[in-house]
Amino acid sequence: MWEIFPFEPDSLTVKPLDPLTLPEPPRTGEGGRDCWRCDRPDEDVAWANERWTLVPFEESRLPFAAMLMPREHLDLADLDDAMAAELGMLTVRVVRAVEALELVGRAHVYKFGDGGAHLHQFVIARPAGMLQLRGSCLTVWDEMLPEVPAAERAAAVAVAVDALAA
């Protein structure tokens, strides 16, 4: 068993695979379905410039959790080289700033995108010293952790905003 897997081996039952769904249905923001982010471009935004936004999670129990998103309705494969380079630079700025915080052990970057066609790249932080939360299962642990005080999460977001504004 993988040491960072969050479940006891004897208490899991794996669900059977569903039959294939082909063609796959459109995600939000494609195939005539409205894009939630495009309909609310400034909702919950902590930082923005003319091309990008940073939207922190309201509900996370991690010391930092936010999404970097383009203002324009683009997915990752739609970014031109300049936008892709800018996403990389912004991601590195956020990760450096967040990893410098005492309460953060490591920052992780994820891109899923099965639910929506508007790029939303996640940057989430593992609490310092909680080695059991290392790796790809960090998102599974999120709901099982004790709450991080709102002031600490807000301070982490402020550090990321300062790094992006620099």
C-alpha positions in Angstrom: 0.0 0.0 0.0 1.2 3.5 -0.8 2.1 5.2 2.4 0.5 8.5 1.5 -2.9 6.9 0.4 -5.5 8.4 2.7 -7.6 5.3 3.3 -7.0 2.1 5.3 -6.6 -0.8 2.9 -9.4 -2.9 4.5 -12.0 -0.2 4.4 -12.2 0.5 0.6 -14.3 -1.1 -2.0 -13.5 -0.1 -5.5 -16.5 0.8 -7.6 -16.9 -1.0 -10.9 -16.1 1.0 -14.0 -19.1 2.6 -15.8 -19.7 1.9 -19.5 -18.0 4.3 -21.9 -19.8 7.5 -22.7 -18.9 8.3 -26.3 -19.0 10.9 -27.6 -18.3 12.7 -24.4 -20.9 15.4 -23.4 -19.8 19.0 -23.6 -18.3 20.6 -20.5 -19.5 23.9 -19.2 -18.4 26.7 -21.6 -18.5 24.5 -24.7 -21.1 23.1 -27.0 -23.6 25.9 -26.3 -23.3 25.6 -22.5 -22.7 28.8 -20.6 -19.3 29.4 -19.0 -19.7 30.2 -15.3 -16.4 32.2 -15.1 -17.2 34.3 -18.3 -20.6 35.1 -16.9 -19.0 36.3 -13.6 -15.5 37.5 -14.6 -14.7 39.3 -11.3 -16.6 37.2 -8.8 -14.4 36.2 -5.8 -11.3 37.5 -7.5 -8.4 38.4 -5.2 -6.0 39.6 -7.9 -6.3 40.4 -11.6 -4.6 42.0 -14.4 -5.9 42.5 -18.0 -5.3 38.8 -18.9 -5.4 36.7 -15.6 -7.3 36.3 -12.3 -6.5 34.6 -9.0 -9.5 33.2 -7.3 -9.0 31.8 -3.7 -11.1 28.9 -2.5 -13.6 29.9 0.2 -14.0 26.4 1.6 -10.6 24.8 1.6 -9.0 23.4 4.8 -5.6 23.8 3.4 -3.4 26.8 4.2 -3.6 28.1 0.6 -5.9 27.0 -2.3 -6.6 29.2 -5.3 -7.1 29.0 -9.1 -5.2 31.0 -11.8 -7.5 31.6 -14.7 -7.3 33.6 -17.9 -9.9 36.3 -18.3 -10.5 35.2 -21.9 -12.4 31.9 -22.4 -9.4 29.7 -23.1 -8.4 26.2 -22.1 -4.7 25.2 -21.6 -4.3 23.9 -25.1 -5.7 27.2 -26.5 -3.0 29.4 -24.9 -0.6 30.9 -27.4 3.1 30.9 -26.5 3.0 34.3 -24.8 0.0 33.4 -22.6 1.6 30.0 -21.8 4.8 31.7 -20.8 2.9 34.2 -18.7 1.0 31.4 -17.0 4.2 29.7 -16.1 5.7 32.9 -14.7 2.6 33.7 -12.6 2.5 30.1 -11.3 6.1 30.2 -10.2 5.5 33.6 -8.5 2.6 32.1 -6.5 4.4 28.9 -5.6 7.5 30.7 -4.5 5.5 33.1 -2.3 3.3 30.4 -0.8 6.2 28.0 -0.1 8.0 30.7 1.8 5.2 30.7 4.4 5.9 28.8 7.7 2.6 27.1 7.6 3.2 25.6 4.1 5.3 22.5 3.5 4.9 22.4 -0.3 2.7 23.9 -3.0 1.1 21.7 -5.7 -0.1 22.7 -9.1 -3.0 20.9 -10.8 -5.0 21.2 -14.0 -8.0 18.9 -14.3 -10.7 20.6 -16.5 -13.2 17.8 -17.0 -16.0 20.0 -15.6 -15.3 23.3 -17.4 -13.7 24.4 -20.6 -12.4 27.7 -19.1 -8.8 27.0 -17.8 -8.7 26.9 -14.0 -5.3 25.9 -12.8 -5.2 25.0 -9.1 -2.4 26.0 -6.7 -2.9 24.3 -3.4 -0.6 24.1 -0.4 0.2 21.1 1.9 0.4 22.1 5.6 4.0 22.1 6.9 4.9 18.9 8.7 1.9 16.9 7.5 4.0 14.4 5.5 1.1 12.0 5.3 -0.6 14.5 3.0 2.2 14.5 0.4 1.5 13.9 -3.3 -1.5 13.5 -5.5 -3.9 12.6 -2.7 -3.7 16.0 -1.1 -7.0 17.1 -2.6 -8.7 14.0 -1.1 -7.4 14.9 2.4 -8.7 18.5 2.2 -12.2 17.8 3.5 -10.9 15.7 6.4 -8.5 18.2 7.9 -9.2 20.6 10.7 -10.1 24.1 9.6 -7.3 26.7 9.0 -8.3 30.0 10.7 -9.7 32.4 8.2 -7.0 35.0 9.1 -4.2 32.6 8.2 -5.8 31.7 4.9 -6.3 35.4 4.1 -2.7 36.2 4.9 -1.5 33.4 2.6 -3.7 34.8 -0.2 -2.3 38.3 0.5 1.2 36.9 0.1 0.3 35.4 -3.3 -1.4 38.6 -4.4 1.7 40.6 -3.5 3.9 38.3 -5.5 1.6 38.6 -8.5 1.4 42.4 -8.2 5.2 42.7 -8.0 
